[in-house]
Structure formats: structure tokens, C-alpha cells
């Protein structure tokens, strides 16, 4: 992810939710900057969206583990 502080495999569900919200905010900010003409590296948008997908996948795995337990 953006900061790679902690591997998403090691995150708790609450940390994943926080990370998801942060990534969504970053994508929003990048889109605003892009519309204003201040952002040049548009590849960051797709990278952030892939990170969002990774986090959502891990969240779904956590939910499945809880429901199967």
C-alpha cells in the first residue's frame, strides 16, 4: 500500500477498514488534483485502486474466518 507500514495480511479488521478509508480519500484527492491540472502522475490512481481491491479482499477473508469459526 501507500506507506507499507504493515503488511495487509497482518492487519486486523479495524485496521483494514481504516486503511480502506484512507486509500479512498487519497484516490479522491488525486482525482481533484487531476481535474485542477495539478497532478501529473495519473498512474497513482490505478495503483491506489489496486490497493483498495487488496484491502477489500483481506476484509472479506476476515469476515469468512469469523463466520466459519
Buried (B, 14 or more C-beta within 10 A) or exposed (E): BEEEEEEBEEBEBEBBBEBBEBBBEBBEEBEEBBEEEEBEEEEBBEBBEEBBEBBEEBBEEBEEEEEEE
